[in-house]
Amino acid sequence: MLVRDLVDLLVPPVCLACGAPGRDLCAACRRALPWLDGPRCARCGLPGRCGTRCPAAGHAYRFAWAPLAHGGPARALVSALKFRRATAAAGVLGAAIAATAPAALLRDATLVPVPPHPGRRRQRGIDHAALLAEAVACRTGRPVAHSLRREHDGAHQLGAGRDERLRAGRIAVAVVGTPGDRVVLIDDVHTTGATLDACARSLNTGGVVSVGALTGVRTLR
């Protein structure tokens, strides 16, 4: 505690989202977090009932869920984690997942972080999904297995349009371990679900029976 107090004195902590004085999230940003409440599609995680129009109808994961919409302070947390190496943001997002995810989604599951593109990993200097998986694991007691590897010829998702993201064969993912029969993928953002689908298909091919996905935030468009 004395070391932390000294660090705080030398480098005063600021809100990860807005930069105001405060640790992790200031009170205003906590109040502004865009929580996803009410019914949602079990398959894709979007609010409401998608039915036959579900954008994840053809995907290999069985469920998707996120506590927050990708906007406001939640979007700023993702940006802080990915682009500023603010590892404390993984703790905030991981706590949100662990505190609000339905218990049945995590029961008997192994957490598998979605592997980053190798170039992005080198550029950013961190594996944001691995940090998020560890944050969820320490709050839920679920094991983590680094069972996937993104192939070097895989494409970047950031900046790609929806059709390009969903193009078959665009994302190359290899299974490098045996995580068990039931896996929950962990990532920061669920946008089109293309990366989650590629990971789930690889795990299914490797013998995993059930694959779901938990992310920190969900885009709503």
N, C-alpha and C positions, 0 to 999 in steps of 0.2 A: 504493500500500500504506500509506503514511503517513497519507493522508486516511482510509482505511478504519479504520486502527488508532485514529485520533483519534475517529471516529464511534463505534466500539465502546466507547471509554473513556467518552464522554459518555452514550451510550445503549447499554448492554450488550445484545448480541443474545440473543434467547430462542428456544426451540423453537416452531415454527409450530403444532405440534399441541397441546402441553400447557403451554407457557409457562415451562418450566424453563430455566435458563441453557444456552445453546448456540445454534449457528447452524443455521438451517433445521430440522433434526430432531435431537433429542437421541438418544443411543445407545439408550435404552429404547424410544423411539417407532420408531426404525429397525428394531429387532428385532421390534416388534409389528405392522409393516405386514402387512396381509392379502393376500399375493401369491396370485394365481390360478394354480395349477399343474395339470399333468395335462391330459387331453383335454378339449376343449370344443367346443360347437357352432360351426361356422364361420360360420353365418348370423347368430346372435343373440349369440354370445359367452359364453353361460352354460356353466358346467362340465357335462361329460357330453355325451351325444348326444341331441338333442331329437327327431330324426326328423320324423314328420308332425305332432308336437305343438309344433313350434318356434313361439314367439310372434312371430317375425319372418317367418313363412312368406309372408305377403302384403305384406311391405314391399319398397320399391324398392331398398334398398342390398343389395349382393351379399355383404358380410361385415361383421362387427363384432368388435371385439377390444379388450380392456382388460387392463392388467397387474395391477390391484388390485381387490379387492372394496370395496364402499362401506360401510366400517365402521372402527372404531378410528381410528388416526392418519390413514388415508387420507381418511376422512370429514371429519376435522378440517382436513386440508389444503384440501379443497374449500371448506369453510366459511370458512377464513382468506382464501382467494383471493376468494371472492364477496362476503363481507360485511365483511371487515376491510381489504380492498385490500392484502393481503399478497402483492405481486406475486412475491416469491421462491418462493411455493408453486407458481406456474406452472412455474418451473424444475425443482423437485423432481418434479412430475408429468410434465413433458415428458421429463425424463431417464429416468424409469421406462418411459415409452412407447418411447422411442428405443432403450433398452438391451435390451428384451425382445420387442418386436414382431417377428414373422417378417418377414424381409427381403422376401419376395415381396409382402407387402401394401403396401409402400411403393415398390416398383420402378416407375420411370417415372411416378409419381403427383405431382399437384399437391395441396398441402394447402389445404383451404378451411375456415376456421373457421365454425362454426355461428353465425349472427347472433343476438344477444340481442334480446329484446323492447325496443323503444325506451324505454319507461318504466323498465324495469329497468336499462338502460344509463345513463340519466340519474341514477337513484337511487343506483346503485353507484359511478358515476364511472369505471369501467373496463370494458373488453371482455375478459372472462376467457378466452373461447375464442380470441380473437386472440392474447392473450399466450401461451396454451398452444401454439397453432400455431407461433408464432415460436420458442418453446423447443424444439419438436420439429424445426423446420427447421434451427436452428443446430447440431443434433446429427446430423442425417441428410443435410444438403445438399439437401433437397427444397425446391422453390419454394413460396411462399405466394401465394394469390390471394384477394382479398376479393370474391368473385363473387356473394355472396348478400346480400339485404337483407330483414329482417323487416318486414312491413307493419305500419303503426300500428294497424290494427284486429285484428291477431293477438292471440290470448289468452295469458295467463300460464300457464305449466306448473306453476310452483312452487305447491304446495298443492292442486292439482287431483287428483281421484281417477283411477284407471286408466281407467275407462270414459270419463270426460270428456276425458282426455288423448288417447284414441284416436279420439274422435269425428271423422268425416270433415269436412274443411273448417275445422277449428278453428284450424289454424296456417297463416297466410298468408306465403309466402316468395317473393320475386321474384329472378330472375337478373339481375345487373347487369354481368356481365363474362363473358369466354370463358376458362375455366380450362384447356381442353384435353380430350382424350378420356378420360383416366383421373383420377379425383378421389378423394381420401380426406378425408372430413369429420373435423374435429377438434372435440371438445367435452370438458367436464369429466366429466359423468356420463351414463351410459346407463341409463335406467330402463325405460320402456315401449318406447322407440325411436320414439315418435310424431314428435318433432321431427326426428330423423334421417331418417325416412321422408318427411316433408314436404319437407325439403331435397333429398333424393335424387330425388324425383319432379319437382321444379322443374328440377334439373340435367338429368335425362333429357329433359324437354321442351325444354330449351335446347340439346340435341344432345350432351350428355356420354354416352359409351358405357358406362362402368363407374364405379360409385360404391360406395365402401366407407366404413367408419367406424372411427376409433380414438378412444377416450376414456380419460381418466385412471383412472376407476373404473367398476365395473359393479355395479348393485344385483342381489341374488340372489333376490328375492321376485317 
